[in-house]
């Protein structure tokens, strides 16, 4: 049995990698992340033309109709290149929309597939609270009241999908850009390639598009897998950068990669990273083929890969020495991204507890 990627999946990754290498090297990443909103519409259009924006949008709505594994493979490459932009929030919202009513899908899926409409999700409340059962935002008569924390790219999103509760319990509401009684406040975070905002609703007009917590939970779990894939790509990039540096940086008359303490650390990181790839591959595959394992394996993949990313980038900085700590050297782009991946949607310890509970331990 072949547990590798298909030829089409390998071609997909190669195409995205060639695009981001040509169109968004670290110099452009820096330009975008230092802009006011951290978003480059031209870059997003380019990714949309490659099919990234509509990868999991059903074919009948103009998308590619692919599986989560395909989308995670794209996330892997975007993490490898530290690409800024609304990919994560848009992908999570697309997943939520797929579990919503047909009218909402008909309205937004076609323009999402082309990249014209940018979606995002507002799930979190308070500090580190991502459980739909703990939602406090309320919907009354088509109006939302409450606050949401860490909403990805809320300032540029055309539609924000919001978890809230009404008399029937939890559900999902859509709030369009420019809605009155909605206040968006940009937050200052460590990772400038993924912007987040605090959103306050004070009677904002909203449309209910899904009942229950299925759509919100599905979006969260998709986000966990995409963060795991992003972490995998970023960790591999850090290992590549450090290996290249170790083979060129000389000390005491020889390259530092010849020192046992350096090459052993690099070898250990490689041995940790390679088998971990299968963890997020399987978690993504489970979404479309083994649904009863979806939630637990998404939690496991996110917790392990983001921890591993954090470890890898810290070793990478240490092995670079003083230059690794400087703003001018690019390694901090991935260090900051690793911090975001580990914290967003819940820390590793939280998801390990969830995975244990889901396993009945």
C-alpha positions as CSV (number, residue, x, y, z in Angstrom):
1,X,0.0,0.0,0.0
2,X,1.3,3.5,-0.9
3,X,1.0,5.9,1.9
4,X,2.6,8.8,-0.1
5,X,1.0,11.7,-2.0
6,X,-0.6,11.2,-5.4
7,X,1.1,12.7,-8.4
8,X,-1.6,15.4,-8.6
9,X,-1.0,16.3,-4.9
10,X,2.8,16.5,-5.4
11,X,2.2,18.7,-8.5
12,X,-0.1,20.9,-6.5
13,X,2.6,21.5,-3.9
14,X,5.3,22.1,-6.5
15,X,3.1,24.7,-8.3
16,X,2.3,26.6,-5.1
17,X,6.0,26.5,-4.0
18,X,7.2,27.8,-7.4
19,X,4.7,30.6,-7.2
20,X,5.5,31.7,-3.6
21,X,9.3,31.5,-4.3
22,X,8.9,33.8,-7.3
23,X,6.2,36.1,-6.0
24,X,6.7,36.3,-2.3
25,X,10.3,35.9,-1.1
26,X,11.2,37.1,2.4
27,X,11.8,40.7,1.1
28,X,8.1,40.9,0.0
29,X,6.9,39.1,3.1
30,X,8.5,41.9,5.1
31,X,6.9,44.6,2.9
32,X,3.5,43.1,3.4
33,X,3.8,42.4,7.1
34,X,5.0,46.0,7.7
35,X,2.0,47.5,5.9
36,X,-1.1,48.8,7.7
37,X,-3.3,45.8,7.2
38,X,-0.7,43.0,6.5
39,X,-2.6,42.1,3.3
40,X,-1.5,42.2,-0.4
41,X,-4.6,41.9,-2.7
42,X,-2.4,41.1,-5.6
43,X,-0.7,38.2,-3.8
44,X,-4.1,36.9,-2.7
45,X,-5.4,37.1,-6.3
46,X,-2.4,35.1,-7.4
47,X,-3.0,32.4,-4.9
48,X,-6.7,32.4,-5.8
49,X,-5.8,31.9,-9.5
50,X,-3.8,28.8,-8.4
51,X,-7.0,27.6,-6.8
52,X,-5.9,28.0,-3.2
53,X,-8.9,30.2,-2.1
54,X,-11.5,27.8,-3.5
55,X,-9.7,24.5,-3.1
56,X,-12.5,22.9,-1.0
57,X,-15.4,24.9,-2.4
58,X,-17.7,22.4,-4.2
59,X,-17.3,22.2,-8.0
60,X,-20.9,23.2,-8.5
61,X,-20.1,26.6,-7.0
62,X,-17.0,27.1,-9.0
63,X,-14.4,25.6,-6.7
64,X,-12.0,22.7,-7.1
65,X,-14.0,20.4,-4.8
66,X,-10.8,18.9,-3.3
67,X,-10.3,17.4,0.1
68,X,-8.9,18.8,3.3
69,X,-5.6,17.0,2.7
70,X,-5.1,19.0,-0.5
71,X,-5.8,22.2,1.4
72,X,-3.4,21.2,4.1
73,X,-0.7,20.6,1.5
74,X,-1.2,24.2,0.4
75,X,-1.0,25.3,4.1
76,X,2.3,23.4,4.4
77,X,3.9,25.4,1.6
78,X,2.5,28.7,2.8
79,X,4.0,28.0,6.2
80,X,7.3,27.1,4.6
81,X,7.4,30.5,2.9
82,X,5.8,32.4,5.8
83,X,3.2,33.8,3.5
84,X,1.1,36.7,4.9
85,X,-2.6,37.0,4.3
86,X,-6.1,35.8,5.1
87,X,-5.6,32.1,4.1
88,X,-6.3,30.6,7.5
89,X,-9.4,32.5,8.5
90,X,-10.8,32.2,4.9
91,X,-10.2,28.5,4.9
92,X,-11.8,28.0,8.3
93,X,-14.8,30.1,7.3
94,X,-15.1,28.2,4.0
95,X,-15.3,25.0,6.1
96,X,-18.0,26.5,8.3
97,X,-20.0,27.6,5.3
98,X,-19.9,24.1,3.9
99,X,-21.9,23.0,7.0
100,X,-24.3,25.9,6.7
101,X,-27.6,26.4,4.8
102,X,-27.8,26.1,1.0
103,X,-28.8,29.7,0.5
104,X,-25.6,31.0,2.2
105,X,-23.5,28.6,0.2
106,X,-25.1,29.8,-3.0
107,X,-24.6,33.4,-2.1
108,X,-20.9,33.3,-1.1
109,X,-19.2,30.2,-2.4
110,X,-18.8,31.4,-6.1
111,X,-17.0,34.6,-5.1
112,X,-14.9,32.8,-2.4
113,X,-13.7,30.4,-5.1
114,X,-12.3,33.3,-7.2
115,X,-10.8,35.1,-4.2
116,X,-13.2,38.1,-4.7
117,X,-14.8,37.5,-1.3
118,X,-12.7,37.1,1.8
119,X,-14.3,35.2,4.7
120,X,-13.2,34.9,8.3
121,X,-14.4,33.3,11.5
122,X,-15.1,34.8,14.9
123,X,-14.9,31.9,17.3
124,X,-12.8,32.8,20.3
125,X,-14.0,34.7,23.4
126,X,-12.1,35.9,26.4
127,X,-8.6,34.6,26.9
128,X,-7.9,31.3,25.2
129,X,-11.5,30.2,25.1
130,X,-12.4,28.4,21.8
131,X,-15.1,26.0,22.9
132,X,-18.5,26.7,21.2
133,X,-20.2,25.5,24.4
134,X,-18.8,28.5,26.3
135,X,-20.0,31.2,23.8
136,X,-21.5,34.3,25.4
137,X,-22.2,36.3,22.3
138,X,-26.0,36.5,21.9
139,X,-28.3,36.8,18.9
140,X,-31.7,38.4,19.3
141,X,-34.0,39.3,16.5
142,X,-31.2,39.2,13.9
143,X,-28.9,41.4,16.0
144,X,-25.6,40.3,17.6
145,X,-24.3,41.5,21.0
146,X,-21.0,40.5,22.4
147,X,-17.3,40.4,21.8
148,X,-14.9,38.1,19.9
149,X,-11.2,37.9,20.4
150,X,-8.4,37.1,17.9
151,X,-10.5,37.3,14.7
152,X,-8.2,36.7,11.7
153,X,-8.1,39.6,9.2
154,X,-11.4,41.0,10.4
155,X,-10.5,44.4,9.0
156,X,-10.4,43.2,5.4
157,X,-13.0,40.4,5.5
158,X,-16.1,40.8,3.5
159,X,-18.0,38.4,5.7
160,X,-17.4,37.4,9.3
161,X,-19.0,34.1,10.4
162,X,-19.7,34.4,14.1
163,X,-20.6,31.8,16.7
164,X,-23.4,33.0,19.0
165,X,-26.4,31.7,21.0
166,X,-30.0,32.4,20.8
167,X,-33.1,30.9,22.4
168,X,-32.5,27.7,20.4
169,X,-28.9,27.3,21.5
170,X,-25.6,27.9,19.7
171,X,-25.4,28.6,16.0
172,X,-23.5,30.5,13.3
173,X,-24.3,34.0,12.0
174,X,-23.0,35.9,9.1
175,X,-22.1,39.6,9.4
176,X,-21.2,41.5,6.3
177,X,-18.5,44.2,6.0
178,X,-19.7,47.6,7.0
179,X,-22.5,46.4,9.3
180,X,-23.5,49.1,11.7
181,X,-22.9,48.5,15.4
182,X,-19.8,46.5,14.8
183,X,-16.5,47.8,16.0
184,X,-13.2,46.2,14.8
185,X,-10.0,46.9,16.7
186,X,-6.7,45.7,15.3
187,X,-4.5,43.9,17.8
188,X,-0.7,44.0,18.0
189,X,0.6,40.5,17.8
190,X,4.0,38.9,17.5
191,X,3.3,37.3,14.1
192,X,2.9,40.2,11.7
193,X,2.1,37.7,8.8
194,X,-1.3,36.8,10.4
195,X,-3.2,39.8,11.6
196,X,-6.0,39.5,14.2
197,X,-8.5,41.8,15.6
198,X,-11.0,42.3,18.5
199,X,-14.5,42.6,17.3
200,X,-17.3,44.1,19.3
201,X,-21.0,43.7,18.3
202,X,-23.5,46.1,19.8
203,X,-26.7,45.1,18.0
204,X,-25.0,44.4,14.6
205,X,-27.3,43.0,11.9
206,X,-26.6,39.3,11.2
207,X,-28.1,36.4,9.4
208,X,-28.3,33.0,10.9
209,X,-26.8,30.4,8.5
210,X,-26.4,27.3,10.8
211,X,-28.0,25.9,13.9
212,X,-26.1,23.9,16.6
213,X,-22.3,23.8,17.0
214,X,-21.5,21.5,14.1
215,X,-20.3,24.3,11.7
216,X,-18.2,26.0,14.4
217,X,-16.6,22.7,15.6
218,X,-15.9,21.8,12.0
219,X,-14.2,25.1,11.3
220,X,-12.1,24.8,14.5
221,X,-10.9,21.3,13.6
222,X,-10.1,22.4,10.0
223,X,-8.1,25.2,11.6
224,X,-6.2,22.8,13.8
225,X,-5.1,20.7,10.9
226,X,-4.1,23.7,8.8
227,X,-2.0,25.1,11.7
228,X,-0.3,21.7,12.1
229,X,0.5,21.7,8.3
230,X,1.7,25.3,8.5
231,X,3.9,24.4,11.5
232,X,5.3,21.4,9.6
233,X,6.3,23.6,6.6
234,X,7.7,26.3,8.8
235,X,9.8,23.8,10.8
236,X,11.2,22.3,7.7
237,X,12.1,25.7,6.4
238,X,14.0,26.5,9.6
239,X,15.9,23.2,9.4
240,X,16.8,23.9,5.8
241,X,18.0,27.5,6.7
242,X,20.0,26.2,9.6
243,X,21.6,23.3,7.7
244,X,22.6,25.7,4.9
245,X,24.1,28.2,7.4
246,X,26.0,25.4,9.2
247,X,27.6,24.3,5.9
248,X,28.8,27.9,5.1
249,X,29.6,29.5,8.5
250,X,33.2,28.9,9.4
251,X,34.7,28.9,12.9
252,X,38.2,27.7,14.0
253,X,39.1,27.0,10.4
254,X,36.1,24.8,9.5
255,X,32.4,25.0,8.8
256,X,30.4,24.6,12.0
257,X,28.4,21.8,10.5
258,X,31.4,19.6,11.0
259,X,31.2,20.0,14.8
260,X,29.5,17.0,16.4
261,X,27.3,19.1,18.7
262,X,25.9,20.9,15.7
263,X,25.3,18.1,13.3
264,X,23.8,15.9,16.0
265,X,21.2,18.6,16.8
266,X,20.3,19.0,13.1
267,X,20.0,15.2,12.7
268,X,17.8,15.0,15.8
269,X,15.5,17.7,14.4
270,X,15.2,15.9,11.1
271,X,14.4,12.7,12.8
272,X,11.6,14.4,14.7
273,X,10.2,16.2,11.8
274,X,9.9,13.6,9.1
275,X,7.7,11.1,11.0
276,X,5.5,13.9,12.2
277,X,4.4,14.7,8.7
278,X,2.3,11.6,8.6
279,X,0.4,12.8,11.7
280,X,-1.1,15.8,9.9
281,X,-1.5,13.9,6.7
282,X,-3.6,11.4,8.5
283,X,-5.6,14.0,10.4
284,X,-6.5,15.8,7.2
285,X,-7.3,12.5,5.4
286,X,-9.6,11.5,8.3
287,X,-11.9,14.5,7.6
288,X,-13.1,13.0,4.3
289,X,-12.6,9.3,4.9
290,X,-12.7,8.4,8.7
291,X,-15.0,11.0,10.2
292,X,-15.2,9.3,13.6
293,X,-11.4,10.1,14.1
294,X,-11.6,13.7,12.8
295,X,-11.8,15.6,16.0
296,X,-9.3,13.7,18.1
297,X,-6.6,13.5,15.4
298,X,-7.0,17.2,14.5
299,X,-6.2,18.0,18.2
300,X,-3.2,15.6,18.3
301,X,-1.7,16.9,15.1
302,X,-2.0,20.5,16.2
303,X,-0.6,19.9,19.6
304,X,2.4,17.9,18.4
305,X,3.4,19.8,15.3
306,X,3.1,23.2,16.9
307,X,5.3,22.1,19.8
308,X,7.8,20.6,17.4
309,X,7.8,23.9,15.4
310,X,8.5,25.8,18.5
311,X,11.4,23.5,19.4
312,X,12.9,23.5,15.9
313,X,12.9,27.3,15.5
314,X,14.5,27.8,18.9
315,X,17.3,25.3,18.1
316,X,17.7,27.0,14.7
317,X,18.2,30.4,16.4
318,X,20.7,29.0,18.8
319,X,22.7,27.3,16.1
320,X,22.8,30.5,14.1
321,X,24.3,32.3,17.1
322,X,23.9,36.1,17.4
323,X,22.8,36.7,13.9
324,X,19.7,34.6,14.4
325,X,18.4,37.1,17.0
326,X,18.6,40.1,14.7
327,X,15.7,41.9,12.9
328,X,17.7,41.9,9.6
329,X,18.0,38.1,9.5
330,X,14.8,36.4,8.3
331,X,14.7,33.6,10.9
332,X,12.5,35.7,13.2
333,X,9.7,35.5,10.6
334,X,9.3,31.8,11.4
335,X,9.9,32.2,15.1
336,X,7.0,34.6,15.3
337,X,4.8,32.4,13.2
338,X,5.6,29.4,15.4
339,X,4.3,31.4,18.4
340,X,1.1,32.1,16.6
341,X,0.6,28.5,15.5
342,X,1.1,27.2,19.0
343,X,-1.3,29.7,20.6
344,X,-4.1,30.1,18.1
345,X,-7.2,27.9,18.7
346,X,-5.7,26.7,22.0
347,X,-2.4,25.7,23.5
348,X,-0.9,22.2,23.1
349,X,-1.8,21.1,26.6
350,X,-5.4,22.0,26.1
351,X,-5.7,19.9,22.9
352,X,-3.8,17.0,24.5
353,X,-6.4,17.0,27.2
354,X,-9.2,17.1,24.6
355,X,-7.6,14.2,22.7
356,X,-7.4,12.2,25.9
357,X,-11.0,12.9,26.7
358,X,-12.1,12.0,23.2
359,X,-10.3,8.7,23.5
360,X,-12.1,8.0,26.7
361,X,-9.0,7.9,28.8
